[in-house]
Amino acid sequence: MKKIYFVLSVVVVLSLLFTTTACKKTYDIRGTWSITYNWGANNVKVAGVLDKAEEGKVYGTGTITFSGNKTSGTFIDSYGDAGKWTVDGDKIEFTYDGYNTTYTGTLKDENNMSGTMTEVYNGVNYNGTWSATRQ
């Protein structure tokens, strides 16, 4: 009888683990996205051509194209800068090669994501927000 309870306990635990893991949706971000950004900086380009810079704020739009597998890969933006990205469930992070810039965020669905970014430039920390929509 103890053996049956042990087997049933193992089955229940494994079922819970499988259900929890299986329910975690990982979004596929591969493709081209329109990105909008707004952050404190001094004429430092972010994810595309600099559209506006006034009073130390940079804001504008560009595109960013993600390639790789479903959970990680590389990207290139509309200005030609590149980097690496990862997705874990609905969480995304991407960093530029050669810059100390990190974007983190959340995918709201297959076509919309947003978050915050940080950059260390000339020893100064700059922070801002971004959002992107699949094209």
ZANU-276605 format. One record per residue: residue number from 1; x negated, y, z of N, C-alpha, C, O in turn. Coordinates in nm, 2 decimals, always signed. Layout:
BEGIN
+--------+--------+--------+--------+--------+--------+--------+--------+--------+--------+--------+--------+--------+
| gudren |   n_xx |   n_yy |   n_zz |  ca_xx |  ca_yy |  ca_zz |   c_xx |   c_yy |   c_zz |   o_xx |   o_yy |   o_zz |
+--------+--------+--------+--------+--------+--------+--------+--------+--------+--------+--------+--------+--------+
|    NUM |      X |      Y |      Z |      X |      Y |      Z |      X |      Y |      Z |      X |      Y |      Z |
...
+--------+--------+--------+--------+--------+--------+--------+--------+--------+--------+--------+--------+--------+
***
This chain:
BEGIN
+--------+--------+--------+--------+--------+--------+--------+--------+--------+--------+--------+--------+--------+
| gudren |   n_xx |   n_yy |   n_zz |  ca_xx |  ca_yy |  ca_zz |   c_xx |   c_yy |   c_zz |   o_xx |   o_yy |   o_zz |
+--------+--------+--------+--------+--------+--------+--------+--------+--------+--------+--------+--------+--------+
|      1 |  -0.08 |  -0.12 |  +0.00 |  +0.00 |  +0.00 |  +0.00 |  -0.09 |  +0.13 |  +0.00 |  -0.05 |  +0.22 |  -0.07 |
|      2 |  -0.20 |  +0.12 |  +0.08 |  -0.29 |  +0.24 |  +0.08 |  -0.35 |  +0.26 |  -0.06 |  -0.37 |  +0.38 |  -0.10 |
|      3 |  -0.37 |  +0.16 |  -0.13 |  -0.43 |  +0.17 |  -0.27 |  -0.33 |  +0.24 |  -0.36 |  -0.37 |  +0.32 |  -0.44 |
|      4 |  -0.21 |  +0.21 |  -0.35 |  -0.10 |  +0.28 |  -0.43 |  -0.10 |  +0.43 |  -0.40 |  -0.09 |  +0.51 |  -0.50 |
|      5 |  -0.10 |  +0.46 |  -0.28 |  -0.10 |  +0.60 |  -0.24 |  -0.22 |  +0.68 |  -0.29 |  -0.22 |  +0.79 |  -0.34 |
|      6 |  -0.34 |  +0.61 |  -0.28 |  -0.46 |  +0.67 |  -0.33 |  -0.45 |  +0.69 |  -0.48 |  -0.49 |  +0.80 |  -0.53 |
|      7 |  -0.41 |  +0.59 |  -0.56 |  -0.39 |  +0.60 |  -0.70 |  -0.29 |  +0.71 |  -0.74 |  -0.32 |  +0.79 |  -0.83 |
|      8 |  -0.18 |  +0.72 |  -0.67 |  -0.08 |  +0.83 |  -0.69 |  -0.14 |  +0.96 |  -0.66 |  -0.12 |  +1.06 |  -0.73 |
|      9 |  -0.22 |  +0.97 |  -0.56 |  -0.28 |  +1.10 |  -0.52 |  -0.38 |  +1.15 |  -0.63 |  -0.38 |  +1.26 |  -0.67 |
|     10 |  -0.46 |  +1.05 |  -0.68 |  -0.56 |  +1.09 |  -0.79 |  -0.48 |  +1.13 |  -0.91 |  -0.52 |  +1.23 |  -0.98 |
|     11 |  -0.37 |  +1.06 |  -0.95 |  -0.29 |  +1.10 |  -1.06 |  -0.23 |  +1.24 |  -1.05 |  -0.24 |  +1.32 |  -1.14 |
|     12 |  -0.18 |  +1.27 |  -0.93 |  -0.13 |  +1.41 |  -0.90 |  -0.23 |  +1.51 |  -0.92 |  -0.21 |  +1.61 |  -0.98 |
|     13 |  -0.35 |  +1.49 |  -0.86 |  -0.46 |  +1.59 |  -0.86 |  -0.51 |  +1.61 |  -1.00 |  -0.52 |  +1.72 |  -1.05 |
|     14 |  -0.53 |  +1.50 |  -1.08 |  -0.57 |  +1.51 |  -1.22 |  -0.46 |  +1.58 |  -1.30 |  -0.50 |  +1.66 |  -1.39 |
|     15 |  -0.34 |  +1.56 |  -1.28 |  -0.23 |  +1.62 |  -1.35 |  -0.23 |  +1.77 |  -1.32 |  -0.21 |  +1.85 |  -1.42 |
|     16 |  -0.25 |  +1.81 |  -1.20 |  -0.26 |  +1.96 |  -1.17 |  -0.37 |  +2.02 |  -1.23 |  -0.36 |  +2.13 |  -1.28 |
|     17 |  -0.49 |  +1.96 |  -1.23 |  -0.61 |  +2.01 |  -1.29 |  -0.59 |  +2.03 |  -1.44 |  -0.62 |  +2.13 |  -1.50 |
|     18 |  -0.53 |  +1.93 |  -1.51 |  -0.51 |  +1.93 |  -1.65 |  -0.41 |  +2.04 |  -1.68 |  -0.43 |  +2.12 |  -1.78 |
|     19 |  -0.30 |  +2.05 |  -1.61 |  -0.20 |  +2.16 |  -1.63 |  -0.25 |  +2.29 |  -1.62 |  -0.23 |  +2.38 |  -1.70 |
|     20 |  -0.33 |  +2.32 |  -1.51 |  -0.39 |  +2.45 |  -1.49 |  -0.49 |  +2.49 |  -1.60 |  -0.48 |  +2.60 |  -1.65 |
|     21 |  -0.57 |  +2.39 |  -1.65 |  -0.67 |  +2.42 |  -1.75 |  -0.59 |  +2.44 |  -1.89 |  -0.63 |  +2.52 |  -1.96 |
|     22 |  -0.50 |  +2.35 |  -1.91 |  -0.43 |  +2.36 |  -2.04 |  -0.35 |  +2.49 |  -2.06 |  -0.32 |  +2.53 |  -2.17 |
|     23 |  -0.30 |  +2.55 |  -1.95 |  -0.22 |  +2.67 |  -1.96 |  -0.30 |  +2.79 |  -1.98 |  -0.24 |  +2.90 |  -2.01 |
|     24 |  -0.43 |  +2.79 |  -1.96 |  -0.51 |  +2.90 |  -1.98 |  -0.53 |  +2.93 |  -2.13 |  -0.61 |  +2.85 |  -2.20 |
|     25 |  -0.47 |  +3.03 |  -2.18 |  -0.47 |  +3.06 |  -2.33 |  -0.60 |  +3.14 |  -2.36 |  -0.63 |  +3.24 |  -2.29 |
|     26 |  -0.67 |  +3.10 |  -2.46 |  -0.79 |  +3.17 |  -2.51 |  -0.75 |  +3.23 |  -2.64 |  -0.71 |  +3.16 |  -2.73 |
|     27 |  -0.76 |  +3.36 |  -2.65 |  -0.72 |  +3.43 |  -2.77 |  -0.83 |  +3.42 |  -2.88 |  -0.95 |  +3.42 |  -2.84 |
|     28 |  -0.79 |  +3.42 |  -3.00 |  -0.88 |  +3.42 |  -3.12 |  -0.89 |  +3.56 |  -3.17 |  -0.80 |  +3.61 |  -3.24 |
|     29 |  -1.01 |  +3.63 |  -3.14 |  -1.02 |  +3.77 |  -3.18 |  -1.09 |  +3.78 |  -3.32 |  -1.11 |  +3.90 |  -3.36 |
|     30 |  -1.13 |  +3.67 |  -3.38 |  -1.21 |  +3.69 |  -3.51 |  -1.13 |  +3.76 |  -3.61 |  -1.01 |  +3.75 |  -3.63 |
|     31 |  -1.20 |  +3.85 |  -3.68 |  -1.14 |  +3.94 |  -3.78 |  -1.17 |  +4.09 |  -3.75 |  -1.25 |  +4.12 |  -3.66 |
|     32 |  -1.10 |  +4.17 |  -3.82 |  -1.13 |  +4.32 |  -3.81 |  -1.02 |  +4.39 |  -3.73 |  -0.90 |  +4.36 |  -3.74 |
|     33 |  -1.06 |  +4.47 |  -3.64 |  -0.98 |  +4.55 |  -3.55 |  -1.00 |  +4.70 |  -3.57 |  -1.11 |  +4.74 |  -3.59 |
|     34 |  -0.90 |  +4.78 |  -3.55 |  -0.91 |  +4.92 |  -3.54 |  -0.93 |  +4.95 |  -3.39 |  -0.86 |  +4.90 |  -3.31 |
|     35 |  -1.03 |  +5.03 |  -3.36 |  -1.07 |  +5.06 |  -3.22 |  -1.06 |  +5.21 |  -3.20 |  -1.10 |  +5.29 |  -3.28 |
|     36 |  -1.01 |  +5.25 |  -3.08 |  -1.00 |  +5.39 |  -3.04 |  -1.08 |  +5.40 |  -2.91 |  -1.06 |  +5.31 |  -2.82 |
|     37 |  -1.15 |  +5.50 |  -2.89 |  -1.23 |  +5.52 |  -2.77 |  -1.23 |  +5.66 |  -2.72 |  -1.20 |  +5.75 |  -2.79 |
|     38 |  -1.25 |  +5.67 |  -2.59 |  -1.25 |  +5.80 |  -2.52 |  -1.34 |  +5.79 |  -2.40 |  -1.31 |  +5.71 |  -2.30 |
|     39 |  -1.45 |  +5.86 |  -2.39 |  -1.54 |  +5.85 |  -2.28 |  -1.63 |  +5.97 |  -2.26 |  -1.65 |  +6.05 |  -2.36 |
|     40 |  -1.68 |  +5.98 |  -2.14 |  -1.77 |  +6.09 |  -2.11 |  -1.91 |  +6.06 |  -2.17 |  -1.97 |  +5.96 |  -2.14 |
|     41 |  -1.96 |  +6.15 |  -2.25 |  -2.09 |  +6.13 |  -2.31 |  -2.14 |  +6.26 |  -2.37 |  -2.07 |  +6.37 |  -2.37 |
|     42 |  -2.26 |  +6.26 |  -2.43 |  -2.32 |  +6.37 |  -2.50 |  -2.35 |  +6.34 |  -2.64 |  -2.47 |  +6.31 |  -2.67 |
|     43 |  -2.25 |  +6.34 |  -2.73 |  -2.27 |  +6.31 |  -2.87 |  -2.33 |  +6.17 |  -2.89 |  -2.42 |  +6.16 |  -2.98 |
|     44 |  -2.29 |  +6.07 |  -2.82 |  -2.34 |  +5.93 |  -2.84 |  -2.24 |  +5.86 |  -2.91 |  -2.12 |  +5.85 |  -2.87 |
|     45 |  -2.27 |  +5.79 |  -3.02 |  -2.18 |  +5.72 |  -3.10 |  -2.13 |  +5.59 |  -3.03 |  -2.21 |  +5.52 |  -2.96 |
|     46 |  -2.00 |  +5.56 |  -3.05 |  -1.94 |  +5.44 |  -2.99 |  -1.85 |  +5.38 |  -3.10 |  -1.76 |  +5.44 |  -3.15 |
|     47 |  -1.88 |  +5.25 |  -3.13 |  -1.80 |  +5.17 |  -3.21 |  -1.75 |  +5.24 |  -3.34 |  -1.63 |  +5.22 |  -3.37 |
|     48 |  -1.83 |  +5.31 |  -3.40 |  -1.79 |  +5.38 |  -3.53 |  -1.84 |  +5.52 |  -3.54 |  -1.92 |  +5.56 |  -3.45 |
|     49 |  -1.80 |  +5.59 |  -3.64 |  -1.84 |  +5.72 |  -3.66 |  -1.79 |  +5.81 |  -3.56 |  -1.67 |  +5.81 |  -3.52 |
|     50 |  -1.87 |  +5.90 |  -3.50 |  -1.83 |  +6.00 |  -3.41 |  -1.73 |  +6.10 |  -3.47 |  -1.77 |  +6.17 |  -3.56 |
|     51 |  -1.61 |  +6.10 |  -3.42 |  -1.50 |  +6.19 |  -3.47 |  -1.50 |  +6.32 |  -3.41 |  -1.49 |  +6.43 |  -3.47 |
|     52 |  -1.51 |  +6.33 |  -3.28 |  -1.49 |  +6.45 |  -3.20 |  -1.59 |  +6.45 |  -3.08 |  -1.61 |  +6.34 |  -3.03 |
|     53 |  -1.64 |  +6.56 |  -3.05 |  -1.72 |  +6.57 |  -2.93 |  -1.70 |  +6.71 |  -2.87 |  -1.75 |  +6.81 |  -2.94 |
|     54 |  -1.64 |  +6.72 |  -2.76 |  -1.62 |  +6.85 |  -2.70 |  -1.62 |  +6.84 |  -2.55 |  -1.57 |  +6.74 |  -2.49 |
|     55 |  -1.69 |  +6.93 |  -2.48 |  -1.70 |  +6.93 |  -2.34 |  -1.75 |  +6.79 |  -2.28 |  -1.70 |  +6.74 |  -2.18 |
|     56 |  -1.85 |  +6.73 |  -2.35 |  -1.90 |  +6.61 |  -2.30 |  -1.82 |  +6.49 |  -2.32 |  -1.85 |  +6.38 |  -2.26 |
|     57 |  -1.71 |  +6.49 |  -2.39 |  -1.63 |  +6.38 |  -2.42 |  -1.63 |  +6.34 |  -2.56 |  -1.63 |  +6.42 |  -2.65 |
|     58 |  -1.64 |  +6.21 |  -2.58 |  -1.64 |  +6.15 |  -2.72 |  -1.51 |  +6.08 |  -2.74 |  -1.47 |  +6.00 |  -2.65 |
|     59 |  -1.44 |  +6.10 |  -2.84 |  -1.32 |  +6.03 |  -2.87 |  -1.31 |  +6.01 |  -3.02 |  -1.35 |  +6.10 |  -3.10 |
|     60 |  -1.25 |  +5.91 |  -3.06 |  -1.23 |  +5.88 |  -3.21 |  -1.18 |  +5.74 |  -3.24 |  -1.14 |  +5.67 |  -3.15 |
|     61 |  -1.20 |  +5.70 |  -3.36 |  -1.16 |  +5.57 |  -3.40 |  -1.26 |  +5.51 |  -3.49 |  -1.35 |  +5.58 |  -3.55 |
|     62 |  -1.26 |  +5.38 |  -3.51 |  -1.35 |  +5.31 |  -3.60 |  -1.29 |  +5.17 |  -3.62 |  -1.18 |  +5.14 |  -3.58 |
|     63 |  -1.37 |  +5.09 |  -3.68 |  -1.33 |  +4.94 |  -3.69 |  -1.45 |  +4.86 |  -3.63 |  -1.56 |  +4.90 |  -3.62 |
|     64 |  -1.41 |  +4.74 |  -3.59 |  -1.50 |  +4.65 |  -3.54 |  -1.46 |  +4.51 |  -3.59 |  -1.34 |  +4.47 |  -3.58 |
|     65 |  -1.55 |  +4.43 |  -3.64 |  -1.52 |  +4.30 |  -3.70 |  -1.60 |  +4.19 |  -3.62 |  -1.72 |  +4.19 |  -3.60 |
|     66 |  -1.52 |  +4.10 |  -3.56 |  -1.57 |  +3.99 |  -3.48 |  -1.58 |  +3.86 |  -3.56 |  -1.49 |  +3.83 |  -3.64 |
|     67 |  -1.69 |  +3.79 |  -3.55 |  -1.71 |  +3.66 |  -3.62 |  -1.77 |  +3.57 |  -3.52 |  -1.82 |  +3.61 |  -3.41 |
|     68 |  -1.76 |  +3.44 |  -3.55 |  -1.82 |  +3.33 |  -3.46 |  -1.72 |  +3.22 |  -3.44 |  -1.64 |  +3.20 |  -3.53 |
|     69 |  -1.72 |  +3.16 |  -3.32 |  -1.62 |  +3.06 |  -3.29 |  -1.51 |  +3.12 |  -3.21 |  -1.51 |  +3.25 |  -3.19 |
|     70 |  -1.42 |  +3.05 |  -3.15 |  -1.30 |  +3.11 |  -3.08 |  -1.34 |  +3.17 |  -2.95 |  -1.26 |  +3.26 |  -2.90 |
|     71 |  -1.45 |  +3.14 |  -2.89 |  -1.49 |  +3.19 |  -2.76 |  -1.61 |  +3.28 |  -2.76 |  -1.63 |  +3.35 |  -2.65 |
|     72 |  -1.69 |  +3.29 |  -2.86 |  -1.80 |  +3.38 |  -2.86 |  -1.85 |  +3.40 |  -3.01 |  -1.82 |  +3.32 |  -3.10 |
|     73 |  -1.94 |  +3.50 |  -3.02 |  -1.99 |  +3.53 |  -3.15 |  -2.06 |  +3.66 |  -3.16 |  -2.11 |  +3.71 |  -3.06 |
|     74 |  -2.06 |  +3.72 |  -3.28 |  -2.12 |  +3.85 |  -3.30 |  -2.02 |  +3.94 |  -3.36 |  -1.91 |  +3.90 |  -3.41 |
|     75 |  -2.05 |  +4.07 |  -3.36 |  -1.97 |  +4.17 |  -3.42 |  -2.05 |  +4.28 |  -3.49 |  -2.17 |  +4.29 |  -3.46 |
|     76 |  -1.98 |  +4.35 |  -3.58 |  -2.04 |  +4.47 |  -3.64 |  -1.94 |  +4.58 |  -3.64 |  -1.82 |  +4.55 |  -3.67 |
|     77 |  -1.97 |  +4.70 |  -3.62 |  -1.88 |  +4.81 |  -3.62 |  -1.89 |  +4.89 |  -3.75 |  -1.97 |  +4.86 |  -3.83 |
|     78 |  -1.80 |  +4.98 |  -3.77 |  -1.79 |  +5.06 |  -3.89 |  -1.91 |  +5.15 |  -3.91 |  -1.93 |  +5.20 |  -4.02 |
|     79 |  -2.00 |  +5.16 |  -3.82 |  -2.12 |  +5.24 |  -3.83 |  -2.24 |  +5.15 |  -3.86 |  -2.35 |  +5.20 |  -3.89 |
|     80 |  -2.22 |  +5.02 |  -3.85 |  -2.33 |  +4.93 |  -3.88 |  -2.40 |  +4.87 |  -3.76 |  -2.49 |  +4.79 |  -3.77 |
|     81 |  -2.36 |  +4.91 |  -3.64 |  -2.42 |  +4.86 |  -3.52 |  -2.35 |  +4.72 |  -3.49 |  -2.24 |  +4.70 |  -3.52 |
|     82 |  -2.43 |  +4.64 |  -3.43 |  -2.39 |  +4.50 |  -3.40 |  -2.41 |  +4.46 |  -3.26 |  -2.48 |  +4.53 |  -3.18 |
|     83 |  -2.36 |  +4.34 |  -3.22 |  -2.37 |  +4.29 |  -3.09 |  -2.31 |  +4.15 |  -3.07 |  -2.28 |  +4.09 |  -3.17 |
|     84 |  -2.29 |  +4.12 |  -2.95 |  -2.24 |  +3.98 |  -2.91 |  -2.11 |  +4.00 |  -2.83 |  -2.10 |  +4.10 |  -2.76 |
|     85 |  -2.02 |  +3.90 |  -2.84 |  -1.90 |  +3.90 |  -2.77 |  -1.87 |  +3.77 |  -2.71 |  -1.91 |  +3.67 |  -2.76 |
|     86 |  -1.78 |  +3.77 |  -2.60 |  -1.73 |  +3.64 |  -2.55 |  -1.58 |  +3.67 |  -2.51 |  -1.54 |  +3.78 |  -2.47 |
|     87 |  -1.50 |  +3.56 |  -2.51 |  -1.36 |  +3.57 |  -2.47 |  -1.35 |  +3.45 |  -2.38 |  -1.39 |  +3.34 |  -2.41 |
|     88 |  -1.28 |  +3.47 |  -2.26 |  -1.25 |  +3.37 |  -2.16 |  -1.11 |  +3.39 |  -2.12 |  -1.08 |  +3.48 |  -2.04 |
|     89 |  -1.02 |  +3.31 |  -2.18 |  -0.87 |  +3.33 |  -2.15 |  -0.83 |  +3.46 |  -2.22 |  -0.84 |  +3.48 |  -2.34 |
|     90 |  -0.78 |  +3.55 |  -2.14 |  -0.74 |  +3.68 |  -2.19 |  -0.84 |  +3.79 |  -2.17 |  -0.82 |  +3.91 |  -2.19 |
|     91 |  -0.96 |  +3.75 |  -2.12 |  -1.07 |  +3.85 |  -2.08 |  -1.17 |  +3.85 |  -2.20 |  -1.21 |  +3.75 |  -2.25 |
|     92 |  -1.21 |  +3.98 |  -2.23 |  -1.31 |  +4.00 |  -2.34 |  -1.42 |  +4.08 |  -2.29 |  -1.40 |  +4.17 |  -2.20 |
|     93 |  -1.54 |  +4.05 |  -2.34 |  -1.66 |  +4.14 |  -2.31 |  -1.74 |  +4.14 |  -2.44 |  -1.77 |  +4.04 |  -2.50 |
|     94 |  -1.79 |  +4.26 |  -2.48 |  -1.88 |  +4.27 |  -2.59 |  -1.99 |  +4.38 |  -2.56 |  -1.96 |  +4.48 |  -2.50 |
|     95 |  -2.11 |  +4.35 |  -2.60 |  -2.22 |  +4.43 |  -2.58 |  -2.30 |  +4.46 |  -2.71 |  -2.31 |  +4.37 |  -2.79 |
|     96 |  -2.35 |  +4.58 |  -2.72 |  -2.42 |  +4.62 |  -2.84 |  -2.57 |  +4.58 |  -2.83 |  -2.63 |  +4.59 |  -2.72 |
|     97 |  -2.63 |  +4.53 |  -2.94 |  -2.77 |  +4.50 |  -2.94 |  -2.84 |  +4.63 |  -2.94 |  -2.81 |  +4.72 |  -3.02 |
|     98 |  -2.95 |  +4.64 |  -2.86 |  -3.03 |  +4.76 |  -2.86 |  -2.98 |  +4.88 |  -2.78 |  -3.04 |  +4.98 |  -2.78 |
|     99 |  -2.86 |  +4.86 |  -2.73 |  -2.80 |  +4.97 |  -2.64 |  -2.76 |  +4.91 |  -2.51 |  -2.74 |  +4.78 |  -2.50 |
|    100 |  -2.76 |  +4.98 |  -2.41 |  -2.71 |  +4.94 |  -2.28 |  -2.57 |  +4.97 |  -2.26 |  -2.53 |  +5.05 |  -2.17 |
|    101 |  -2.48 |  +4.91 |  -2.35 |  -2.34 |  +4.94 |  -2.36 |  -2.26 |  +4.81 |  -2.34 |  -2.29 |  +4.72 |  -2.42 |
|    102 |  -2.17 |  +4.81 |  -2.25 |  -2.08 |  +4.70 |  -2.23 |  -1.93 |  +4.74 |  -2.23 |  -1.89 |  +4.83 |  -2.16 |
|    103 |  -1.85 |  +4.67 |  -2.31 |  -1.71 |  +4.68 |  -2.31 |  -1.65 |  +4.56 |  -2.24 |  -1.69 |  +4.45 |  -2.27 |
|    104 |  -1.56 |  +4.58 |  -2.15 |  -1.48 |  +4.48 |  -2.09 |  -1.33 |  +4.51 |  -2.10 |  -1.30 |  +4.63 |  -2.11 |
|    105 |  -1.25 |  +4.41 |  -2.11 |  -1.11 |  +4.43 |  -2.13 |  -1.02 |  +4.31 |  -2.12 |  -1.07 |  +4.20 |  -2.09 |
|    106 |  -0.90 |  +4.33 |  -2.16 |  -0.80 |  +4.23 |  -2.15 |  -0.72 |  +4.22 |  -2.28 |  -0.69 |  +4.33 |  -2.34 |
|    107 |  -0.70 |  +4.11 |  -2.33 |  -0.61 |  +4.09 |  -2.45 |  -0.47 |  +4.08 |  -2.40 |  -0.43 |  +4.00 |  -2.32 |
|    108 |  -0.39 |  +4.17 |  -2.45 |  -0.24 |  +4.17 |  -2.41 |  -0.17 |  +4.07 |  -2.49 |  -0.07 |  +4.01 |  -2.44 |
|    109 |  -0.21 |  +4.04 |  -2.62 |  -0.16 |  +3.94 |  -2.70 |  -0.26 |  +3.92 |  -2.81 |  -0.37 |  +3.97 |  -2.81 |
|    110 |  -0.22 |  +3.84 |  -2.92 |  -0.31 |  +3.81 |  -3.03 |  -0.36 |  +3.93 |  -3.10 |  -0.46 |  +3.93 |  -3.17 |
|    111 |  -0.29 |  +4.05 |  -3.09 |  -0.32 |  +4.16 |  -3.18 |  -0.35 |  +4.29 |  -3.10 |  -0.37 |  +4.39 |  -3.17 |
|    112 |  -0.36 |  +4.29 |  -2.97 |  -0.38 |  +4.41 |  -2.89 |  -0.47 |  +4.38 |  -2.77 |  -0.45 |  +4.29 |  -2.70 |
|    113 |  -0.57 |  +4.47 |  -2.75 |  -0.66 |  +4.46 |  -2.64 |  -0.71 |  +4.60 |  -2.60 |  -0.70 |  +4.69 |  -2.68 |
|    114 |  -0.75 |  +4.61 |  -2.47 |  -0.79 |  +4.74 |  -2.42 |  -0.88 |  +4.71 |  -2.30 |  -0.88 |  +4.60 |  -2.24 |
|    115 |  -0.95 |  +4.82 |  -2.26 |  -1.03 |  +4.80 |  -2.14 |  -1.11 |  +4.93 |  -2.11 |  -1.08 |  +5.04 |  -2.15 |
|    116 |  -1.23 |  +4.90 |  -2.04 |  -1.32 |  +5.01 |  -2.01 |  -1.45 |  +4.98 |  -2.06 |  -1.48 |  +4.87 |  -2.10 |
|    117 |  -1.54 |  +5.08 |  -2.07 |  -1.67 |  +5.06 |  -2.12 |  -1.77 |  +5.14 |  -2.03 |  -1.73 |  +5.24 |  -1.97 |
|    118 |  -1.89 |  +5.10 |  -2.03 |  -2.00 |  +5.17 |  -1.96 |  -2.12 |  +5.17 |  -2.05 |  -2.15 |  +5.08 |  -2.12 |
|    119 |  -2.19 |  +5.28 |  -2.04 |  -2.32 |  +5.29 |  -2.11 |  -2.42 |  +5.36 |  -2.03 |  -2.39 |  +5.46 |  -1.96 |
|    120 |  -2.54 |  +5.31 |  -2.03 |  -2.65 |  +5.38 |  -1.96 |  -2.73 |  +5.44 |  -2.07 |  -2.79 |  +5.37 |  -2.16 |
|    121 |  -2.74 |  +5.58 |  -2.08 |  -2.81 |  +5.65 |  -2.19 |  -2.89 |  +5.75 |  -2.12 |  -2.85 |  +5.84 |  -2.05 |
|    122 |  -3.02 |  +5.74 |  -2.15 |  -3.12 |  +5.84 |  -2.09 |  -3.11 |  +5.84 |  -1.94 |  -3.12 |  +5.95 |  -1.88 |
|    123 |  -3.08 |  +5.73 |  -1.88 |  -3.07 |  +5.72 |  -1.73 |  -2.94 |  +5.76 |  -1.67 |  -2.93 |  +5.77 |  -1.55 |
|    124 |  -2.85 |  +5.80 |  -1.76 |  -2.72 |  +5.85 |  -1.71 |  -2.61 |  +5.74 |  -1.74 |  -2.61 |  +5.69 |  -1.85 |
|    125 |  -2.52 |  +5.72 |  -1.64 |  -2.41 |  +5.63 |  -1.66 |  -2.29 |  +5.70 |  -1.72 |  -2.25 |  +5.80 |  -1.67 |
|    126 |  -2.24 |  +5.65 |  -1.83 |  -2.12 |  +5.71 |  -1.89 |  -2.01 |  +5.60 |  -1.89 |  -2.03 |  +5.48 |  -1.91 |
|    127 |  -1.89 |  +5.64 |  -1.86 |  -1.77 |  +5.55 |  -1.85 |  -1.66 |  +5.60 |  -1.94 |  -1.64 |  +5.72 |  -1.96 |
|    128 |  -1.58 |  +5.51 |  -1.98 |  -1.46 |  +5.55 |  -2.06 |  -1.36 |  +5.43 |  -2.08 |  -1.37 |  +5.33 |  -2.02 |
|    129 |  -1.27 |  +5.46 |  -2.17 |  -1.17 |  +5.36 |  -2.20 |  -1.17 |  +5.33 |  -2.35 |  -1.22 |  +5.41 |  -2.43 |
|    130 |  -1.11 |  +5.22 |  -2.39 |  -1.09 |  +5.19 |  -2.53 |  -0.97 |  +5.10 |  -2.55 |  -0.92 |  +5.04 |  -2.46 |
|    131 |  -0.92 |  +5.10 |  -2.67 |  -0.81 |  +5.00 |  -2.71 |  -0.83 |  +4.97 |  -2.86 |  -0.89 |  +5.04 |  -2.93 |
|    132 |  -0.79 |  +4.85 |  -2.89 |  -0.80 |  +4.80 |  -3.03 |  -0.68 |  +4.72 |  -3.07 |  -0.61 |  +4.65 |  -2.99 |
|    133 |  -0.65 |  +4.73 |  -3.20 |  -0.54 |  +4.66 |  -3.26 |  -0.59 |  +4.59 |  -3.38 |  -0.66 |  +4.64 |  -3.46 |
|    134 |  -0.55 |  +4.46 |  -3.40 |  -0.59 |  +4.38 |  -3.52 |  -0.54 |  +4.45 |  -3.64 |  -0.42 |  +4.49 |  -3.65 |
|    135 |  -0.62 |  +4.45 |  -3.75 |  -0.58 |  +4.51 |  -3.88 |  -0.51 |  +4.40 |  -3.96 |  -0.46 |  +4.43 |  -4.07 |
+--------+--------+--------+--------+--------+--------+--------+--------+--------+--------+--------+--------+--------+
***
